[in-house]
Amino acid sequence: MPEVEGQIRDEKLDAEREARRKIALAQVRQYPDAVLRMRANEVEAFDEPLGALVERMGRLMQEARGVGLAAPQIGILQRVLVYQLADDSALVPLVNPRIVARGEELETLDEGCLSLGAATVVVPVERSVAVTLEASSPTAEPVTIEAEGLEARVIQHELDHLDGVLAIDRTTPEARKRALAELRPQPVLG
């Protein structure tokens, strides 16, 4: 099973899977795209297009080798996220998610993001170790998740995307400065 390093699956890929990863990443909005700073709207219609969105998000996240993806990351301002902690675990789609309780224990760990240069930008982020979340499934069924560890971290990271917040907003000033320097476009000298 591949190691999850800062929200990105860290593994060697064969040429075909690496090509598919790059194609998927090309569909993920990258910092400083303005949509990444917008708050997503509540989903009101639990219909076929919502199911298709969840399916597309899951496929893109898997191909990009991420562990989570929020709809704003693909330019859709709806409160929808998906995550999958391991290749052999089920994809978890959540619609209109909200945290209803946070544990008191906090932990600082490195986080990467498919919208922040994929595996190149990793910053330390402090988050609750445990959270309780309420949401709906894509078919409008109520969902309650009590998560801890990596699952809680991924949920909080993706929920931030739904509110227009990035990992670089939650890191230390020094780490933010380093990350922004890496994200700054570099001139091409001919």
C-alpha positions as CSV (number, residue, x, y, z in Angstrom):
1,M,0.0,0.0,0.0
2,P,1.4,3.5,-0.9
3,E,2.4,5.8,1.9
4,V,0.3,9.0,2.3
5,E,2.7,11.9,2.6
6,G,1.0,15.2,3.3
7,Q,-2.3,14.3,1.7
8,I,-0.7,12.9,-1.4
9,R,0.0,9.2,-2.1
10,D,3.7,8.8,-2.2
11,E,4.7,6.0,-4.5
12,K,6.6,5.3,-7.7
13,L,4.3,5.1,-10.7
14,D,4.8,3.4,-14.0
15,A,4.9,5.6,-17.1
16,E,1.2,5.1,-17.8
17,R,0.0,5.9,-14.3
18,E,2.3,8.9,-14.1
19,A,0.8,10.2,-17.4
20,R,-2.7,9.7,-16.1
21,R,-1.7,11.5,-12.9
22,K,-0.5,14.5,-14.9
23,I,-3.7,14.6,-17.0
24,A,-5.8,14.5,-13.8
25,L,-3.7,17.2,-12.1
26,A,-4.3,19.4,-15.2
27,Q,-8.0,19.4,-14.3
28,V,-7.4,20.5,-10.7
29,R,-7.4,24.2,-10.2
30,Q,-4.0,25.5,-9.0
31,Y,-3.1,28.4,-6.7
32,P,-3.6,31.3,-7.2
33,D,-6.9,30.5,-9.1
34,A,-9.6,32.8,-7.7
35,V,-12.1,29.9,-7.4
36,L,-10.0,28.4,-4.6
37,R,-10.7,31.5,-2.5
38,M,-14.5,31.3,-2.9
39,R,-17.0,29.8,-0.5
40,A,-19.0,27.0,-2.0
41,N,-22.8,27.0,-2.1
42,E,-25.0,24.5,-0.4
43,V,-26.2,21.6,-2.6
44,E,-30.0,21.7,-3.0
45,A,-30.6,19.2,-5.8
46,F,-29.7,15.6,-5.0
47,D,-30.0,14.4,-8.6
48,E,-28.1,12.6,-11.4
49,P,-25.7,15.5,-12.1
50,L,-24.7,15.4,-8.4
51,G,-24.0,11.7,-8.7
52,A,-21.9,12.3,-11.9
53,L,-20.0,15.1,-10.1
54,V,-19.1,12.8,-7.2
55,E,-18.0,10.0,-9.7
56,R,-15.8,12.5,-11.6
57,M,-14.3,13.9,-8.4
58,G,-13.5,10.4,-7.1
59,R,-11.9,9.4,-10.4
60,L,-9.8,12.6,-10.6
61,M,-8.7,12.3,-7.0
62,Q,-7.6,8.7,-7.5
63,E,-5.8,9.4,-10.8
64,A,-4.0,12.4,-9.3
65,R,-3.0,10.2,-6.3
66,G,-4.6,12.4,-3.7
67,V,-6.5,11.3,-0.7
68,G,-9.2,14.0,-0.9
69,L,-10.8,16.5,-3.3
70,A,-13.3,19.3,-2.9
71,A,-15.6,20.5,-5.7
72,P,-14.0,24.0,-5.8
73,Q,-10.7,22.4,-6.7
74,I,-12.3,21.5,-10.1
75,G,-14.0,24.8,-10.4
76,I,-17.4,23.8,-9.1
77,L,-18.7,26.0,-6.2
78,Q,-20.8,23.3,-4.5
79,R,-20.3,21.9,-1.0
80,V,-19.2,18.5,-2.1
81,L,-16.0,16.6,-1.2
82,V,-14.7,13.1,-1.6
83,Y,-11.9,11.2,0.2
84,Q,-10.3,7.8,0.2
85,L,-7.6,7.0,2.7
86,A,-6.2,3.9,1.0
87,D,-6.5,2.3,-2.5
88,D,-8.4,-0.6,-1.1
89,S,-10.9,1.5,1.0
90,A,-14.2,2.8,-0.1
91,L,-14.6,6.3,-1.6
92,V,-16.4,8.5,0.8
93,P,-18.5,11.2,-0.8
94,L,-20.0,14.0,1.4
95,V,-22.5,16.6,0.5
96,N,-23.0,19.8,2.6
97,P,-20.6,18.5,5.3
98,R,-20.2,20.4,8.6
99,I,-18.2,19.7,11.7
100,V,-20.4,19.4,14.7
101,A,-17.7,18.6,17.3
102,R,-13.9,18.8,17.6
103,G,-11.7,17.0,20.0
104,E,-9.6,19.1,22.3
105,E,-6.3,17.5,21.2
106,L,-4.4,19.3,18.4
107,E,-1.6,17.9,16.2
108,T,0.7,19.6,13.7
109,L,1.6,17.6,10.7
110,D,2.7,18.3,7.1
111,E,0.0,18.7,4.5
112,G,0.2,18.9,0.8
113,C,-2.6,19.7,-1.6
114,L,-3.4,18.9,-5.2
115,S,-4.1,22.6,-5.7
116,L,-0.7,23.6,-4.3
117,G,1.7,22.1,-6.8
118,A,0.7,18.5,-5.8
119,A,3.6,16.9,-4.0
120,T,6.0,19.9,-4.2
121,V,4.5,22.2,-1.6
122,V,4.1,20.7,1.9
123,V,3.4,22.9,5.0
124,P,2.9,22.1,8.7
125,V,-0.8,22.6,9.7
126,E,-2.3,22.3,13.2
127,R,-5.6,20.5,13.2
128,S,-7.9,18.7,15.7
129,V,-7.0,15.0,16.0
130,A,-10.7,14.0,16.2
131,V,-13.9,15.5,14.6
132,T,-17.5,14.6,14.3
133,L,-19.1,15.5,11.0
134,E,-22.6,15.6,9.7
135,A,-23.4,15.6,6.0
136,S,-25.6,13.9,3.4
137,S,-24.8,11.2,0.9
138,P,-25.2,12.0,-2.9
139,T,-28.7,10.4,-2.5
140,A,-29.7,12.7,0.4
141,E,-29.2,10.1,3.1
142,P,-27.9,11.6,6.4
143,V,-24.3,10.7,7.2
144,T,-22.5,11.1,10.5
145,I,-18.8,10.4,10.7
146,E,-16.6,10.3,13.9
147,A,-13.1,10.6,12.5
148,E,-9.7,10.7,14.0
149,G,-6.1,10.8,12.8
150,L,-5.5,11.0,9.1
151,E,-9.3,10.8,8.3
152,A,-10.0,13.8,10.6
153,R,-7.2,15.7,9.0
154,V,-8.3,15.0,5.5
155,I,-11.9,16.0,6.3
156,Q,-10.8,19.3,7.8
157,H,-8.5,20.0,4.9
158,E,-11.3,19.4,2.3
159,L,-13.8,21.4,4.4
160,D,-11.4,24.3,4.3
161,H,-11.5,24.2,0.5
162,L,-15.3,24.5,0.7
163,D,-14.8,27.7,2.6
164,G,-12.1,29.1,0.3
165,V,-9.3,28.4,2.8
166,L,-6.0,26.8,1.8
167,A,-3.3,24.9,3.9
168,I,-1.0,27.9,3.4
169,D,-3.5,30.0,5.3
170,R,-3.2,27.8,8.3
171,T,0.5,27.3,8.5
172,T,3.3,29.3,10.2
173,P,4.4,32.6,8.6
174,E,7.8,31.1,7.8
175,A,6.3,28.0,6.1
176,R,3.8,30.2,4.2
177,K,6.7,32.4,2.9
178,R,8.6,29.3,1.7
179,A,5.5,27.8,0.1
180,L,4.6,31.1,-1.7
181,A,8.2,31.3,-3.0
182,E,7.8,27.8,-4.5
183,L,4.4,28.6,-6.0
184,R,5.6,31.9,-7.6
185,P,5.9,31.5,-11.3
186,Q,9.5,31.4,-12.4
187,P,10.8,33.3,-15.4
188,V,11.9,31.2,-18.4
189,L,15.2,32.4,-19.7
190,G,15.9,31.6,-23.4
